[in-house]
């Protein structure tokens, strides 16, 4: 049974304001975990009227749910542990997410031939694998809450060690510290990133990668996320922690935000200008868009051959909300095609049965471009975009 948060828990986990505006009806919707598994309804979605952060209230119940989720966490289970592929919406060309991040980082901020990199929340080492290939003379370290993937991570060429201690206790300093899909899980994001500056060398870079909730409203349904960022809000939080924000990009990786910040050589005043409220308002009202999408999908589930395009957060949420009505899933990731997602086949677009109806579980901002490409390749399939 879902319990309402206590009154003292209805405070912004970033600025501690009690001025939270709560989304009506959110607690009745199914959710999904960040490792793409269905999760029961519940949670409180809110927007802070003081700092504009859209958030899931980080109550004691929320923390207990997170503990339960992480106890059974299965990273990239749809592809047997292989990092997800990200795609160009127009061409369909794909590459590993970490490779895309590092290529863009090197383009905008060329790194020296040698250095030291710490990846916080490294999981099974996807980012460190890409670093090892792109920066073969760098010393690499991983940080995690447990040593589940120690053998895998420490087998990556260039990796010194996987650390499970507090970051402050990791020896030495670093030229780059990365957090890929980490900070959205942590209450008090500014309080978390501020002390990381002490582990950076002078002018060292902090690299943050998070879901772009301004583009992808489906991320509002992730049960173990407590912050739902737009680029300007995340940049404001990082700047307020004393860093010099060099880049806040929404195009390095589709549907994601990349913030690159530098530890200044000299201490600097924290940023004080608030982010645009209208962006946070759009993120917060994304919950209403999801309700409209669900209303669009439900009649389609009665088709004899109904499938969902995607095998990640959006597809898993839509499948849960429609009582697992999809007969199959469709993906373009070669590491997922041929596997099963909750007992049903993951097909390539070429394998979709003629006459099938396939709903694109993608953000509205990009779904039509993908639909046009798929319709051209498979005219006998009905592709429906949000």
VODOBA-957051 format. One record per residue (C-alpha): residue number from 1; chain; x, y, z; residue in one letter. Coordinates in nm, 2 decimals. Last residue first. Layout:
@seq=NUM mol=A u=X v=Y w=Z type=A .
...
***
This chain:
@seq=386 mol=A u=0.28 v=1.04 w=-3.04 type=X .
@seq=385 mol=A u=0.39 v=0.84 w=-3.36 type=X .
@seq=384 mol=A u=0.19 v=0.55 w=-3.51 type=X .
@seq=383 mol=A u=0.37 v=0.32 w=-3.75 type=X .
@seq=382 mol=A u=0.13 v=0.11 w=-3.97 type=X .
@seq=381 mol=A u=0.33 v=-0.16 w=-4.14 type=X .
@seq=380 mol=A u=0.30 v=-0.24 w=-4.52 type=X .
@seq=379 mol=A u=0.52 v=0.06 w=-4.61 type=X .
@seq=378 mol=A u=0.82 v=-0.08 w=-4.43 type=X .
@seq=377 mol=A u=1.14 v=0.11 w=-4.53 type=X .
@seq=376 mol=A u=0.96 v=0.44 w=-4.60 type=X .
@seq=375 mol=A u=0.73 v=0.40 w=-4.30 type=X .
@seq=374 mol=A u=1.04 v=0.35 w=-4.08 type=X .
@seq=373 mol=A u=1.21 v=0.67 w=-4.20 type=X .
@seq=372 mol=A u=0.89 v=0.87 w=-4.16 type=X .
@seq=371 mol=A u=0.83 v=0.72 w=-3.81 type=X .
@seq=370 mol=A u=1.18 v=0.82 w=-3.70 type=X .
@seq=369 mol=A u=1.12 v=1.18 w=-3.80 type=X .
@seq=368 mol=A u=0.77 v=1.17 w=-3.64 type=X .
@seq=367 mol=A u=0.90 v=1.04 w=-3.31 type=X .
@seq=366 mol=A u=1.16 v=1.31 w=-3.24 type=X .
@seq=365 mol=A u=0.98 v=1.59 w=-3.05 type=X .
@seq=364 mol=A u=0.70 v=1.36 w=-2.95 type=X .
@seq=363 mol=A u=0.93 v=1.16 w=-2.73 type=X .
@seq=362 mol=A u=0.96 v=0.80 w=-2.83 type=X .
@seq=361 mol=A u=0.75 v=0.49 w=-2.77 type=X .
@seq=360 mol=A u=0.66 v=0.45 w=-3.14 type=X .
@seq=359 mol=A u=0.34 v=0.25 w=-3.16 type=X .
@seq=358 mol=A u=0.35 v=-0.03 w=-3.41 type=X .
@seq=357 mol=A u=0.03 v=-0.16 w=-3.59 type=X .
@seq=356 mol=A u=0.09 v=-0.48 w=-3.79 type=X .
@seq=355 mol=A u=-0.03 v=-0.53 w=-4.15 type=X .
@seq=354 mol=A u=0.28 v=-0.71 w=-4.26 type=X .
@seq=353 mol=A u=0.46 v=-0.87 w=-3.96 type=X .
@seq=352 mol=A u=0.76 v=-0.68 w=-3.82 type=X .
@seq=351 mol=A u=1.08 v=-0.86 w=-3.91 type=X .
@seq=350 mol=A u=1.24 v=-0.58 w=-4.12 type=X .
@seq=349 mol=A u=1.19 v=-0.33 w=-3.83 type=X .
@seq=348 mol=A u=1.40 v=-0.57 w=-3.61 type=X .
@seq=347 mol=A u=1.21 v=-0.78 w=-3.36 type=X .
@seq=346 mol=A u=1.23 v=-0.81 w=-2.98 type=X .
@seq=345 mol=A u=1.02 v=-1.12 w=-2.90 type=X .
@seq=344 mol=A u=0.79 v=-1.13 w=-2.59 type=X .
@seq=343 mol=A u=0.87 v=-1.29 w=-2.26 type=X .
@seq=342 mol=A u=0.92 v=-0.96 w=-2.07 type=X .
@seq=341 mol=A u=1.15 v=-0.83 w=-2.34 type=X .
@seq=340 mol=A u=1.30 v=-1.11 w=-2.54 type=X .
@seq=339 mol=A u=1.62 v=-1.13 w=-2.74 type=X .
@seq=338 mol=A u=1.65 v=-1.15 w=-3.12 type=X .
@seq=337 mol=A u=1.72 v=-0.78 w=-3.16 type=X .
@seq=336 mol=A u=1.87 v=-0.64 w=-2.84 type=X .
@seq=335 mol=A u=2.24 v=-0.63 w=-2.93 type=X .
@seq=334 mol=A u=2.16 v=-0.51 w=-3.28 type=X .
@seq=333 mol=A u=1.98 v=-0.20 w=-3.14 type=X .
@seq=332 mol=A u=1.71 v=-0.12 w=-3.40 type=X .
@seq=331 mol=A u=1.43 v=-0.22 w=-3.17 type=X .
@seq=330 mol=A u=1.07 v=-0.35 w=-3.21 type=X .
@seq=329 mol=A u=0.87 v=-0.52 w=-2.93 type=X .
@seq=328 mol=A u=0.61 v=-0.80 w=-2.97 type=X .
@seq=327 mol=A u=0.25 v=-0.89 w=-2.90 type=X .
@seq=326 mol=A u=0.19 v=-0.57 w=-2.70 type=X .
@seq=325 mol=A u=-0.10 v=-0.59 w=-2.46 type=X .
@seq=324 mol=A u=0.11 v=-0.61 w=-2.15 type=X .
@seq=323 mol=A u=-0.16 v=-0.46 w=-1.93 type=X .
@seq=322 mol=A u=-0.17 v=-0.13 w=-2.12 type=X .
@seq=321 mol=A u=0.00 v=0.08 w=-1.85 type=X .
@seq=320 mol=A u=0.28 v=-0.18 w=-1.81 type=X .
@seq=319 mol=A u=0.35 v=-0.19 w=-2.19 type=X .
@seq=318 mol=A u=0.35 v=0.19 w=-2.20 type=X .
@seq=317 mol=A u=0.60 v=0.21 w=-1.91 type=X .
@seq=316 mol=A u=0.83 v=-0.06 w=-2.07 type=X .
@seq=315 mol=A u=0.82 v=0.12 w=-2.40 type=X .
@seq=314 mol=A u=0.90 v=0.46 w=-2.26 type=X .
@seq=313 mol=A u=1.18 v=0.33 w=-2.03 type=X .
@seq=312 mol=A u=1.36 v=0.10 w=-2.27 type=X .
@seq=311 mol=A u=1.26 v=-0.16 w=-2.52 type=X .
@seq=310 mol=A u=1.15 v=0.05 w=-2.82 type=X .
@seq=309 mol=A u=0.88 v=0.03 w=-3.09 type=X .
@seq=308 mol=A u=0.57 v=-0.12 w=-2.94 type=X .
@seq=307 mol=A u=0.37 v=-0.39 w=-3.12 type=X .
@seq=306 mol=A u=0.01 v=-0.46 w=-3.20 type=X .
@seq=305 mol=A u=-0.08 v=-0.75 w=-3.44 type=X .
@seq=304 mol=A u=-0.44 v=-0.84 w=-3.37 type=X .
@seq=303 mol=A u=-0.53 v=-0.47 w=-3.30 type=X .
@seq=302 mol=A u=-0.70 v=-0.41 w=-2.96 type=X .
@seq=301 mol=A u=-0.39 v=-0.24 w=-2.82 type=X .
@seq=300 mol=A u=-0.44 v=0.05 w=-3.06 type=X .
@seq=299 mol=A u=-0.74 v=0.18 w=-2.86 type=X .
@seq=298 mol=A u=-0.51 v=0.22 w=-2.56 type=X .
@seq=297 mol=A u=-0.23 v=0.40 w=-2.73 type=X .
@seq=296 mol=A u=-0.39 v=0.75 w=-2.79 type=X .
@seq=295 mol=A u=-0.52 v=0.77 w=-2.43 type=X .
@seq=294 mol=A u=-0.17 v=0.68 w=-2.31 type=X .
@seq=293 mol=A u=-0.02 v=0.96 w=-2.52 type=X .
@seq=292 mol=A u=-0.27 v=1.21 w=-2.37 type=X .
@seq=291 mol=A u=-0.18 v=1.09 w=-2.01 type=X .
@seq=290 mol=A u=0.19 v=1.13 w=-2.10 type=X .
@seq=289 mol=A u=0.12 v=1.48 w=-2.22 type=X .
@seq=288 mol=A u=-0.04 v=1.57 w=-1.89 type=X .
@seq=287 mol=A u=0.28 v=1.44 w=-1.71 type=X .
@seq=286 mol=A u=0.48 v=1.67 w=-1.94 type=X .
@seq=285 mol=A u=0.32 v=1.95 w=-1.74 type=X .
@seq=284 mol=A u=0.61 v=1.94 w=-1.50 type=X .
@seq=283 mol=A u=0.87 v=1.95 w=-1.78 type=X .
@seq=282 mol=A u=0.69 v=2.24 w=-1.95 type=X .
@seq=281 mol=A u=0.67 v=2.43 w=-1.62 type=X .
@seq=280 mol=A u=1.04 v=2.36 w=-1.57 type=X .
@seq=279 mol=A u=1.12 v=2.53 w=-1.90 type=X .
@seq=278 mol=A u=0.88 v=2.82 w=-1.83 type=X .
@seq=277 mol=A u=1.06 v=2.89 w=-1.50 type=X .
@seq=276 mol=A u=1.38 v=3.00 w=-1.68 type=X .
@seq=275 mol=A u=1.68 v=2.91 w=-1.46 type=X .
@seq=274 mol=A u=1.76 v=3.14 w=-1.16 type=X .
@seq=273 mol=A u=2.05 v=3.38 w=-1.17 type=X .
@seq=272 mol=A u=2.27 v=3.31 w=-0.86 type=X .
@seq=271 mol=A u=2.58 v=3.14 w=-0.99 type=X .
@seq=270 mol=A u=2.83 v=3.08 w=-0.71 type=X .
@seq=269 mol=A u=3.12 v=3.32 w=-0.67 type=X .
@seq=268 mol=A u=3.45 v=3.19 w=-0.78 type=X .
@seq=267 mol=A u=3.75 v=3.01 w=-0.62 type=X .
@seq=266 mol=A u=4.07 v=3.03 w=-0.83 type=X .
@seq=265 mol=A u=4.19 v=2.78 w=-1.09 type=X .
@seq=264 mol=A u=3.83 v=2.72 w=-1.17 type=X .
@seq=263 mol=A u=3.69 v=2.36 w=-1.15 type=X .
@seq=262 mol=A u=3.54 v=2.32 w=-1.49 type=X .
@seq=261 mol=A u=3.20 v=2.22 w=-1.61 type=X .
@seq=260 mol=A u=3.06 v=2.00 w=-1.89 type=X .
@seq=259 mol=A u=2.69 v=1.94 w=-1.88 type=X .
@seq=258 mol=A u=2.54 v=1.68 w=-2.12 type=X .
@seq=257 mol=A u=2.16 v=1.65 w=-2.14 type=X .
@seq=256 mol=A u=1.99 v=1.35 w=-2.30 type=X .
@seq=255 mol=A u=1.71 v=1.27 w=-2.54 type=X .
@seq=254 mol=A u=1.95 v=1.22 w=-2.83 type=X .
@seq=253 mol=A u=2.32 v=1.23 w=-2.72 type=X .
@seq=252 mol=A u=2.54 v=1.53 w=-2.79 type=X .
@seq=251 mol=A u=2.23 v=1.73 w=-2.87 type=X .
@seq=250 mol=A u=2.10 v=1.87 w=-2.55 type=X .
@seq=249 mol=A u=2.41 v=2.06 w=-2.45 type=X .
@seq=248 mol=A u=2.50 v=2.25 w=-2.13 type=X .
@seq=247 mol=A u=2.86 v=2.36 w=-2.19 type=X .
@seq=246 mol=A u=3.13 v=2.54 w=-2.01 type=X .
@seq=245 mol=A u=2.98 v=2.57 w=-1.67 type=X .
@seq=244 mol=A u=3.23 v=2.72 w=-1.43 type=X .
@seq=243 mol=A u=3.19 v=2.53 w=-1.10 type=X .
@seq=242 mol=A u=3.10 v=2.68 w=-0.76 type=X .
@seq=241 mol=A u=2.81 v=2.46 w=-0.66 type=X .
@seq=240 mol=A u=2.57 v=2.72 w=-0.79 type=X .
@seq=239 mol=A u=2.71 v=2.67 w=-1.14 type=X .
@seq=238 mol=A u=2.63 v=2.30 w=-1.12 type=X .
@seq=237 mol=A u=2.27 v=2.37 w=-1.00 type=X .
@seq=236 mol=A u=2.22 v=2.64 w=-1.27 type=X .
@seq=235 mol=A u=2.35 v=2.41 w=-1.54 type=X .
@seq=234 mol=A u=2.11 v=2.14 w=-1.43 type=X .
@seq=233 mol=A u=1.82 v=2.38 w=-1.44 type=X .
@seq=232 mol=A u=1.92 v=2.52 w=-1.78 type=X .
@seq=231 mol=A u=1.95 v=2.17 w=-1.93 type=X .
@seq=230 mol=A u=1.61 v=2.05 w=-1.81 type=X .
@seq=229 mol=A u=1.62 v=1.81 w=-1.53 type=X .
@seq=228 mol=A u=1.38 v=1.56 w=-1.36 type=X .
@seq=227 mol=A u=1.53 v=1.50 w=-1.01 type=X .
@seq=226 mol=A u=1.42 v=1.21 w=-0.78 type=X .
@seq=225 mol=A u=1.48 v=0.92 w=-1.02 type=X .
@seq=224 mol=A u=1.41 v=0.58 w=-0.86 type=X .
@seq=223 mol=A u=1.05 v=0.54 w=-0.99 type=X .
@seq=222 mol=A u=1.11 v=0.64 w=-1.35 type=X .
@seq=221 mol=A u=0.78 v=0.78 w=-1.47 type=X .
@seq=220 mol=A u=0.90 v=1.14 w=-1.53 type=X .
@seq=219 mol=A u=1.14 v=0.99 w=-1.78 type=X .
@seq=218 mol=A u=0.85 v=0.95 w=-2.02 type=X .
@seq=217 mol=A u=0.85 v=1.32 w=-2.07 type=X .
@seq=216 mol=A u=1.15 v=1.31 w=-2.30 type=X .
@seq=215 mol=A u=1.25 v=1.64 w=-2.46 type=X .
@seq=214 mol=A u=1.23 v=1.87 w=-2.15 type=X .
@seq=213 mol=A u=1.31 v=1.57 w=-1.93 type=X .
@seq=212 mol=A u=1.65 v=1.54 w=-2.09 type=X .
@seq=211 mol=A u=1.79 v=1.23 w=-1.92 type=X .
@seq=210 mol=A u=2.13 v=1.29 w=-1.74 type=X .
@seq=209 mol=A u=2.50 v=1.31 w=-1.83 type=X .
@seq=208 mol=A u=2.74 v=1.51 w=-1.61 type=X .
@seq=207 mol=A u=3.10 v=1.57 w=-1.69 type=X .
@seq=206 mol=A u=3.32 v=1.76 w=-1.44 type=X .
@seq=205 mol=A u=3.64 v=1.89 w=-1.59 type=X .
@seq=204 mol=A u=3.98 v=1.97 w=-1.43 type=X .
@seq=203 mol=A u=4.09 v=2.34 w=-1.44 type=X .
@seq=202 mol=A u=4.30 v=2.28 w=-1.13 type=X .
@seq=201 mol=A u=4.29 v=1.90 w=-1.06 type=X .
@seq=200 mol=A u=3.96 v=1.76 w=-0.95 type=X .
@seq=199 mol=A u=3.91 v=1.57 w=-0.63 type=X .
@seq=198 mol=A u=3.83 v=1.88 w=-0.43 type=X .
@seq=197 mol=A u=3.58 v=1.98 w=-0.69 type=X .
@seq=196 mol=A u=3.38 v=1.66 w=-0.61 type=X .
@seq=195 mol=A u=3.28 v=1.84 w=-0.29 type=X .
@seq=194 mol=A u=3.01 v=2.05 w=-0.47 type=X .
@seq=193 mol=A u=2.86 v=1.77 w=-0.68 type=X .
@seq=192 mol=A u=2.67 v=1.60 w=-0.40 type=X .
@seq=191 mol=A u=2.54 v=1.91 w=-0.23 type=X .
@seq=190 mol=A u=2.42 v=2.04 w=-0.56 type=X .
@seq=189 mol=A u=2.23 v=1.72 w=-0.63 type=X .
@seq=188 mol=A u=2.04 v=1.72 w=-0.30 type=X .
@seq=187 mol=A u=1.87 v=1.39 w=-0.34 type=X .
@seq=186 mol=A u=2.06 v=1.15 w=-0.57 type=X .
@seq=185 mol=A u=1.91 v=0.95 w=-0.85 type=X .
@seq=184 mol=A u=1.92 v=1.22 w=-1.12 type=X .
@seq=183 mol=A u=2.29 v=1.26 w=-1.04 type=X .
@seq=182 mol=A u=2.38 v=0.92 w=-1.17 type=X .
@seq=181 mol=A u=2.30 v=0.88 w=-1.54 type=X .
@seq=180 mol=A u=2.66 v=0.92 w=-1.64 type=X .
@seq=179 mol=A u=2.87 v=1.09 w=-1.37 type=X .
@seq=178 mol=A u=3.22 v=1.18 w=-1.50 type=X .
@seq=177 mol=A u=3.52 v=1.32 w=-1.32 type=X .
@seq=176 mol=A u=3.80 v=1.44 w=-1.55 type=X .
@seq=175 mol=A u=4.16 v=1.55 w=-1.48 type=X .
@seq=174 mol=A u=4.16 v=1.36 w=-1.16 type=X .
@seq=173 mol=A u=4.31 v=1.38 w=-0.81 type=X .
@seq=172 mol=A u=4.48 v=1.12 w=-0.58 type=X .
@seq=171 mol=A u=4.34 v=0.86 w=-0.35 type=X .
@seq=170 mol=A u=3.97 v=0.78 w=-0.33 type=X .
@seq=169 mol=A u=3.86 v=0.87 w=0.02 type=X .
@seq=168 mol=A u=3.66 v=1.18 w=-0.08 type=X .
@seq=167 mol=A u=3.47 v=0.96 w=-0.32 type=X .
@seq=166 mol=A u=3.33 v=0.75 w=-0.03 type=X .
@seq=165 mol=A u=3.46 v=0.39 w=-0.06 type=X .
@seq=164 mol=A u=3.36 v=0.13 w=-0.32 type=X .
@seq=163 mol=A u=3.66 v=0.19 w=-0.55 type=X .
@seq=162 mol=A u=3.72 v=0.00 w=-0.88 type=X .
@seq=161 mol=A u=4.09 v=0.00 w=-0.96 type=X .
@seq=160 mol=A u=4.36 v=0.11 w=-1.19 type=X .
@seq=159 mol=A u=4.17 v=0.08 w=-1.51 type=X .
@seq=158 mol=A u=4.39 v=0.12 w=-1.82 type=X .
@seq=157 mol=A u=4.28 v=-0.19 w=-2.00 type=X .
@seq=156 mol=A u=3.94 v=-0.31 w=-1.87 type=X .
@seq=155 mol=A u=3.98 v=-0.62 w=-1.64 type=X .
@seq=154 mol=A u=3.92 v=-0.40 w=-1.33 type=X .
@seq=153 mol=A u=3.57 v=-0.32 w=-1.44 type=X .
@seq=152 mol=A u=3.46 v=-0.68 w=-1.51 type=X .
@seq=151 mol=A u=3.62 v=-0.82 w=-1.19 type=X .
@seq=150 mol=A u=3.47 v=-0.55 w=-0.98 type=X .
@seq=149 mol=A u=3.12 v=-0.57 w=-1.12 type=X .
@seq=148 mol=A u=2.94 v=-0.65 w=-0.80 type=X .
@seq=147 mol=A u=3.19 v=-0.45 w=-0.59 type=X .
@seq=146 mol=A u=2.94 v=-0.22 w=-0.42 type=X .
@seq=145 mol=A u=2.84 v=0.15 w=-0.41 type=X .
@seq=144 mol=A u=3.04 v=0.22 w=-0.72 type=X .
@seq=143 mol=A u=3.35 v=0.42 w=-0.82 type=X .
@seq=142 mol=A u=3.56 v=0.35 w=-1.13 type=X .
@seq=141 mol=A u=3.92 v=0.45 w=-1.20 type=X .
@seq=140 mol=A u=4.11 v=0.51 w=-1.53 type=X .
@seq=139 mol=A u=4.47 v=0.61 w=-1.60 type=X .
@seq=138 mol=A u=4.50 v=0.76 w=-1.95 type=X .
@seq=137 mol=A u=4.73 v=0.63 w=-2.22 type=X .
@seq=136 mol=A u=4.46 v=0.45 w=-2.42 type=X .
@seq=135 mol=A u=4.23 v=0.75 w=-2.44 type=X .
@seq=134 mol=A u=3.96 v=0.66 w=-2.70 type=X .
@seq=133 mol=A u=3.96 v=0.28 w=-2.64 type=X .
@seq=132 mol=A u=4.00 v=0.29 w=-2.26 type=X .
@seq=131 mol=A u=3.76 v=0.58 w=-2.23 type=X .
@seq=130 mol=A u=3.49 v=0.37 w=-2.42 type=X .
@seq=129 mol=A u=3.55 v=0.08 w=-2.18 type=X .
@seq=128 mol=A u=3.54 v=0.32 w=-1.88 type=X .
@seq=127 mol=A u=3.21 v=0.45 w=-1.99 type=X .
@seq=126 mol=A u=3.06 v=0.10 w=-2.01 type=X .
@seq=125 mol=A u=3.22 v=-0.02 w=-1.69 type=X .
@seq=124 mol=A u=2.97 v=-0.26 w=-1.54 type=X .
@seq=123 mol=A u=2.82 v=0.01 w=-1.32 type=X .
@seq=122 mol=A u=3.04 v=0.32 w=-1.33 type=X .
@seq=121 mol=A u=2.85 v=0.52 w=-1.07 type=X .
@seq=120 mol=A u=3.13 v=0.77 w=-1.05 type=X .
@seq=119 mol=A u=3.38 v=0.75 w=-1.35 type=X .
@seq=118 mol=A u=3.72 v=0.89 w=-1.25 type=X .
@seq=117 mol=A u=3.97 v=0.99 w=-1.52 type=X .
@seq=116 mol=A u=4.34 v=1.05 w=-1.50 type=X .
@seq=115 mol=A u=4.55 v=1.21 w=-1.77 type=X .
@seq=114 mol=A u=4.77 v=1.15 w=-2.07 type=X .
@seq=113 mol=A u=4.73 v=1.25 w=-2.44 type=X .
@seq=112 mol=A u=4.57 v=1.58 w=-2.35 type=X .
@seq=111 mol=A u=4.19 v=1.62 w=-2.39 type=X .
@seq=110 mol=A u=4.02 v=1.82 w=-2.66 type=X .
@seq=109 mol=A u=3.72 v=2.02 w=-2.52 type=X .
@seq=108 mol=A u=3.46 v=2.06 w=-2.79 type=X .
@seq=107 mol=A u=3.55 v=1.77 w=-3.02 type=X .
@seq=106 mol=A u=3.70 v=1.55 w=-2.75 type=X .
@seq=105 mol=A u=3.38 v=1.59 w=-2.54 type=X .
@seq=104 mol=A u=3.17 v=1.51 w=-2.85 type=X .
@seq=103 mol=A u=3.36 v=1.19 w=-2.92 type=X .
@seq=102 mol=A u=3.35 v=1.10 w=-2.55 type=X .
@seq=101 mol=A u=2.97 v=1.13 w=-2.52 type=X .
@seq=100 mol=A u=2.90 v=0.94 w=-2.85 type=X .
@seq=99 mol=A u=3.13 v=0.66 w=-2.73 type=X .
@seq=98 mol=A u=2.96 v=0.64 w=-2.40 type=X .
@seq=97 mol=A u=2.62 v=0.61 w=-2.58 type=X .
@seq=96 mol=A u=2.73 v=0.32 w=-2.80 type=X .
@seq=95 mol=A u=2.68 v=0.40 w=-3.17 type=X .
@seq=94 mol=A u=2.39 v=0.40 w=-3.41 type=X .
@seq=93 mol=A u=2.30 v=0.52 w=-3.76 type=X .
@seq=92 mol=A u=1.92 v=0.55 w=-3.80 type=X .
@seq=91 mol=A u=1.96 v=0.82 w=-4.06 type=X .
@seq=90 mol=A u=1.71 v=1.08 w=-3.94 type=X .
@seq=89 mol=A u=1.69 v=1.01 w=-3.57 type=X .
@seq=88 mol=A u=2.06 v=0.94 w=-3.52 type=X .
@seq=87 mol=A u=2.07 v=0.65 w=-3.29 type=X .
@seq=86 mol=A u=2.19 v=0.56 w=-2.94 type=X .
@seq=85 mol=A u=2.30 v=0.21 w=-2.86 type=X .
@seq=84 mol=A u=2.26 v=0.07 w=-2.51 type=X .
@seq=83 mol=A u=2.55 v=-0.07 w=-2.32 type=X .
@seq=82 mol=A u=2.59 v=-0.45 w=-2.33 type=X .
@seq=81 mol=A u=2.47 v=-0.63 w=-2.02 type=X .
@seq=80 mol=A u=2.26 v=-0.90 w=-2.18 type=X .
@seq=79 mol=A u=2.11 v=-0.66 w=-2.43 type=X .
@seq=78 mol=A u=1.76 v=-0.62 w=-2.27 type=X .
@seq=77 mol=A u=1.92 v=-0.66 w=-1.93 type=X .
@seq=76 mol=A u=2.11 v=-0.34 w=-1.97 type=X .
@seq=75 mol=A u=2.20 v=-0.33 w=-1.59 type=X .
@seq=74 mol=A u=2.00 v=-0.57 w=-1.38 type=X .
@seq=73 mol=A u=1.91 v=-0.41 w=-1.04 type=X .
@seq=72 mol=A u=1.76 v=-0.65 w=-0.78 type=X .
@seq=71 mol=A u=1.89 v=-0.48 w=-0.47 type=X .
@seq=70 mol=A u=1.88 v=-0.15 w=-0.65 type=X .
@seq=69 mol=A u=1.50 v=-0.15 w=-0.69 type=X .
@seq=68 mol=A u=1.44 v=-0.25 w=-0.32 type=X .
@seq=67 mol=A u=1.67 v=0.03 w=-0.20 type=X .
@seq=66 mol=A u=1.50 v=0.27 w=-0.43 type=X .
@seq=65 mol=A u=1.16 v=0.17 w=-0.29 type=X .
@seq=64 mol=A u=1.28 v=0.23 w=0.06 type=X .
@seq=63 mol=A u=1.41 v=0.57 w=-0.04 type=X .
@seq=62 mol=A u=1.07 v=0.66 w=-0.20 type=X .
@seq=61 mol=A u=0.90 v=0.55 w=0.12 type=X .
@seq=60 mol=A u=1.12 v=0.77 w=0.33 type=X .
@seq=59 mol=A u=1.03 v=1.06 w=0.10 type=X .
@seq=58 mol=A u=1.24 v=1.20 w=-0.18 type=X .
@seq=57 mol=A u=0.95 v=1.38 w=-0.35 type=X .
@seq=56 mol=A u=0.98 v=1.31 w=-0.73 type=X .
@seq=55 mol=A u=1.12 v=1.63 w=-0.87 type=X .
@seq=54 mol=A u=1.08 v=1.92 w=-1.10 type=X .
@seq=53 mol=A u=1.33 v=2.18 w=-0.99 type=X .
@seq=52 mol=A u=1.20 v=2.54 w=-1.02 type=X .
@seq=51 mol=A u=1.41 v=2.68 w=-0.73 type=X .
@seq=50 mol=A u=1.13 v=2.84 w=-0.52 type=X .
@seq=49 mol=A u=0.81 v=2.70 w=-0.68 type=X .
@seq=48 mol=A u=0.94 v=2.35 w=-0.65 type=X .
@seq=47 mol=A u=0.77 v=2.12 w=-0.89 type=X .
@seq=46 mol=A u=0.61 v=1.80 w=-0.78 type=X .
@seq=45 mol=A u=0.57 v=1.43 w=-0.87 type=X .
@seq=44 mol=A u=0.47 v=1.22 w=-0.57 type=X .
@seq=43 mol=A u=0.53 v=0.84 w=-0.58 type=X .
@seq=42 mol=A u=0.29 v=0.56 w=-0.64 type=X .
@seq=41 mol=A u=0.20 v=0.30 w=-0.90 type=X .
@seq=40 mol=A u=0.38 v=-0.03 w=-0.91 type=X .
@seq=39 mol=A u=0.71 v=-0.09 w=-1.10 type=X .
@seq=38 mol=A u=0.77 v=-0.23 w=-1.44 type=X .
@seq=37 mol=A u=1.13 v=-0.30 w=-1.54 type=X .
@seq=36 mol=A u=1.36 v=-0.08 w=-1.75 type=X .
@seq=35 mol=A u=1.68 v=-0.06 w=-1.54 type=X .
@seq=34 mol=A u=1.57 v=0.29 w=-1.44 type=X .
@seq=33 mol=A u=1.26 v=0.14 w=-1.28 type=X .
@seq=32 mol=A u=0.91 v=0.19 w=-1.43 type=X .
@seq=31 mol=A u=0.60 v=0.34 w=-1.30 type=X .
@seq=30 mol=A u=0.23 v=0.26 w=-1.32 type=X .
@seq=29 mol=A u=0.00 v=0.56 w=-1.27 type=X .
@seq=28 mol=A u=-0.23 v=0.63 w=-0.97 type=X .
@seq=27 mol=A u=0.03 v=0.84 w=-0.79 type=X .
@seq=26 mol=A u=0.04 v=1.09 w=-1.08 type=X .
@seq=25 mol=A u=-0.32 v=1.18 w=-1.05 type=X .
@seq=24 mol=A u=-0.27 v=1.55 w=-0.96 type=X .
@seq=23 mol=A u=0.08 v=1.67 w=-1.00 type=X .
@seq=22 mol=A u=0.20 v=1.84 w=-0.67 type=X .
@seq=21 mol=A u=0.33 v=2.20 w=-0.64 type=X .
@seq=20 mol=A u=0.60 v=2.22 w=-0.38 type=X .
@seq=19 mol=A u=0.66 v=2.54 w=-0.18 type=X .
@seq=18 mol=A u=0.81 v=2.38 w=0.13 type=X .
@seq=17 mol=A u=1.16 v=2.49 w=0.03 type=X .
@seq=16 mol=A u=1.45 v=2.27 w=0.12 type=X .
@seq=15 mol=A u=1.66 v=2.40 w=-0.18 type=X .
@seq=14 mol=A u=1.75 v=2.07 w=-0.35 type=X .
@seq=13 mol=A u=1.53 v=1.81 w=-0.18 type=X .
@seq=12 mol=A u=1.23 v=2.04 w=-0.21 type=X .
@seq=11 mol=A u=1.01 v=1.98 w=0.09 type=X .
@seq=10 mol=A u=0.70 v=1.76 w=0.13 type=X .
@seq=9 mol=A u=0.89 v=1.53 w=0.37 type=X .
@seq=8 mol=A u=0.79 v=1.74 w=0.68 type=X .
@seq=7 mol=A u=0.43 v=1.68 w=0.60 type=X .
@seq=6 mol=A u=0.47 v=1.30 w=0.59 type=X .
@seq=5 mol=A u=0.46 v=1.14 w=0.25 type=X .
@seq=4 mol=A u=0.14 v=0.96 w=0.17 type=X .
@seq=3 mol=A u=0.15 v=0.59 w=0.20 type=X .
@seq=2 mol=A u=0.13 v=0.34 w=-0.09 type=X .
@seq=1 mol=A u=0.00 v=0.00 w=0.00 type=X .
***
